[in-house]
Amino acid sequence: MERQVIEKTYRRYAKIYDTCFGRLFEPGRRMAIDKLDCQPGQRILEVGVGTGLSLPSYPDSVQVVGIDISQDMLNGAQARLRREGADKQTLLARMDAEQLGFADNSFDKVVAMYVASVVPSPARLVAEMRRVCRPGGELFIVNHFRNTHPFIGRVERLLAPLSGMVGFHPDFCLEKFSRDTGLEIDEQVPVNAFGYWTLLRVSNRKPFLEPDLAQPSLAS
Ligand SMILES: C[S@@+](CC[C@H](N)C(=O)[O-])C[C@H]1O[C@@H](n2cnc3c(N)ncnc32)[C@H](O)[C@@H]1O
C-alpha cells in the first residue's frame, strides 16, 4: 500500500479503531510487552503505535517512543496518554517507519505490532528497526502471516486485492518476509488460541547485510 492510501485508511479507522481492534489484537500486544522483558532505564521504540493501546502496559521505568505515520491515530494515542499515562516517560512523533529520524543504535528494543503487513516495504521497515536498535538489542514483530489452512488461505488470497480497504495485506507470507528482510528469527510464538497471529523475536546481530531493498513486493 502506498503512503497516501495508508494515511487515508487509518484516518477512516482512527475513531473506531479501539472498538474494532482493541480487544481483538490485545493478546499480541500483551505477549510482546511480556517478551520485551523491559528493564529499568531501557529505551523502547514502538513503530506504528496507532492509538497507543499498548502504552498503558509498559512499566513506568522505561522510556517509550511511539511513532506513527497517521496523525489521526496519533491523536488517539495522545488523548490516551493524557487520560492514562501521566506518569510515563513516553514520547510520540509522526514519522515514517521506513525512514526513522533517529540515530543508529538509539534503542534497546524495537517493536512493531500489526504493522509489517501494512507498510509499503517490509524490508525497509525491518532495516530501519535494525539500524536504530543497538547491537545485541532485540526486535519484536507481531503480525498475521498467510494461513496454512487451505480454505482460510484461499479466502485470504481472494481478499488480497482489497488490502487498501481493510488496511493490511491479508495474505502476507512469512517465508517471503524472512527472505526479503534477511531476518534470523530466534523465537516464533503463536499469539492466540488459533495461532492466527504470530510473535517473532529477533536478536539484533550486527553487522547486518542489508537485503535488496529494490523489491517492495509483499505477498507470495
Ligand atoms: C493495524 S494498526 C496497528 C496499531 C497498533 N500497533 C496496535 O497494536 O493496535 C497499523 C498502524 O501502522 C501505522 N503505519 C502504517 N504504515 C506506517 C509507516 N510507514 N510508518 C509508521 N506507521 C505506519 C498505521 O497508521 C496504523 O496506526
The ligand as an SDF file (V2000), in Angstrom:
LIG
                    3D

 27 29  0  0  0  0  0  0  0  0999 V2000
   -3.1050   -2.2080   12.3110 C   0  0  0  0  0  0  0  0  0  0  0  0
   -2.5550   -0.6890   13.0010 S   0  0  0  0  0  0  0  0  0  0  0  0
   -1.6840   -1.2560   14.4540 C   0  0  0  0  0  0  0  0  0  0  0  0
   -1.6800   -0.2140   15.5490 C   0  0  0  0  0  0  0  0  0  0  0  0
   -1.1010   -0.6810   16.8940 C   0  0  0  0  0  0  0  0  0  0  0  0
    0.2680   -1.1510   16.7520 N   0  0  0  0  0  0  0  0  0  0  0  0
   -1.9540   -1.7320   17.5440 C   0  0  0  0  0  0  0  0  0  0  0  0
   -1.3840   -2.6380   18.1800 O   0  0  0  0  0  0  0  0  0  0  0  0
   -3.1720   -1.6410   17.5150 O   0  0  0  0  0  0  0  0  0  0  0  0
   -1.2070   -0.2580   11.9220 C   0  0  0  0  0  0  0  0  0  0  0  0
   -0.6010    1.0990   12.2550 C   0  0  0  0  0  0  0  0  0  0  0  0
    0.5910    1.2660   11.4940 O   0  0  0  0  0  0  0  0  0  0  0  0
    0.6490    2.6140   11.0630 C   0  0  0  0  0  0  0  0  0  0  0  0
    1.5380    2.6910    9.8940 N   0  0  0  0  0  0  0  0  0  0  0  0
    1.3250    2.1910    8.6630 C   0  0  0  0  0  0  0  0  0  0  0  0
    2.3740    2.4670    7.8590 N   0  0  0  0  0  0  0  0  0  0  0  0
    3.2650    3.1550    8.5910 C   0  0  0  0  0  0  0  0  0  0  0  0
    4.5460    3.7280    8.3180 C   0  0  0  0  0  0  0  0  0  0  0  0
    5.1170    3.6190    7.1260 N   0  0  0  0  0  0  0  0  0  0  0  0
    5.1790    4.3630    9.3200 N   0  0  0  0  0  0  0  0  0  0  0  0
    4.6090    4.4780   10.5490 C   0  0  0  0  0  0  0  0  0  0  0  0
    3.4050    3.9570   10.8600 N   0  0  0  0  0  0  0  0  0  0  0  0
    2.7350    3.3060    9.9000 C   0  0  0  0  0  0  0  0  0  0  0  0
   -0.7950    2.9530   10.7580 C   0  0  0  0  0  0  0  0  0  0  0  0
   -1.0140    4.3470   10.6840 O   0  0  0  0  0  0  0  0  0  0  0  0
   -1.5100    2.2830   11.9240 C   0  0  0  0  0  0  0  0  0  0  0  0
   -1.6010    3.1390   13.0230 O   0  0  0  0  0  0  0  0  0  0  0  0
  1  2  1  0
  2  3  1  0
  2 10  1  0
  3  4  1  0
  4  5  1  0
  5  6  1  0
  5  7  1  0
  7  8  2  0
  7  9  1  0
 10 11  1  0
 11 12  1  0
 11 26  1  0
 12 13  1  0
 13 14  1  0
 13 24  1  0
 14 15  1  0
 14 23  1  0
 15 16  2  0
 16 17  1  0
 17 18  1  0
 17 23  2  0
 18 19  1  0
 18 20  2  0
 20 21  1  0
 21 22  2  0
 22 23  1  0
 24 25  1  0
 24 26  1  0
 26 27  1  0
M  CHG  2   2   1   9  -1
M  END
$$$$
